[in-house]
């Protein structure tokens, strides 16, 4: 059932509003840079920006992809994101259901 040491990744990105979130998620999936993208409900973020603590409402995006698509996904997100410094964090998937992981690879055209 579990496949250890996989080549699959979760990519976390925040978006300033739902419209940007939908554009980033749908664009990445349409281009097969990610097999799936999710938009989590609005949240409140607190962070340092320009030497002060700032707060804003954002949406959390979660992409599932193959490591072979990471560079293209990162380039696409950065070029279409309105932030100067968008959150883009990659988390390796250490194990998972074989059939699901294979699906990620097939949908991102990383595994045929």
N, C-alpha and C positions, 0 to 999 in steps of 0.2 A: 504493500500500500504506500509506504513512504519512499520517496526517492531522495537520498542524501546528496549533499554537495551539488546542487543544481546550478544551472546557468540562468535561472530566472530571477527577476528583480521586482520589487515594489518601489515606485517612485512617488514621493510626496511633494505636492506643490500647493501653495495657497493662492487664492484669487480674491480680488477686492469685491467682486459682486457675482451674482449668479450668471449673468450674461457672459462675462469673461470665462467663468468656470465651464459653462456649456460649450463655448467656442474652443477652449483648449482641449477638453475631453473629446468632443465629437471630432475635432480636427485630427487629433492623434490617432483615434480609433479608425477613422476613415482612411488615413494614410498607412494603416497597419503598423504604426510605431508602438502601439499598445494593443493588446487583445481586449482589454477592458479598462474603462475609466469610471470612477465613482465620484460623486459630489456629495460631501457631507454637509449637514445643516450649518447654517450661519453660526459663527463662533466669535468670541471676543479675543483678540490677540494683544498682548503687551510685549513690547520690545524696545531696545535702544535704537534710536535713529537720530542722527545729527545731534549727538551729545545730550539727548534727553529721552526719558521714558515716554513712549508714545503708545496709544491704544487705537485700535481700529477693528471694525467688524469685517470678517473675511469668511471665505468658504474653503474647506480643506478638500483637495483633490487627491485621488489615489489611482495610480496607473499600475497595471500588471503587464510586464513585458519580458522579453528575452534580452540577455546582455548584449547580443549582436545588434540590437536596435537602440541601445542607450545613447550613443553619440548623436544619432539622428533625432531621437526624441528630445534630448537636451537642447540641441540647436533649434529645433522647431518651437519648443516651449519658450525659450529665451527670446527668439525673434518675434513671437506673437504675444508676449506678456507685457502688460503696461508698466510693471514695476522696473525700476533701474536695477534692482538687486532682488530678483524673485527667489523665493524659497525653492530649492530643488535638491532633495535629499534622496539618495538611493540606498535601499535596504536589500541585502541578499535574502532570497528565500532559501533557507537551509534544507527544508524538506517539504513534501506535500504529496497529495494524491496524484499518482502517476498520470492518470487519464486527464486530470485538470491541467497539470503542468505541460503535458503534450499539447493540449488544446491551445495554451498560451503560445507555444512555439509555432503551431500551425497557423494561428490567426495573425501572428506577426511575421509570417513567412520566413521565420528563422529555422524552422524544422519542417521538412516536407516528407 
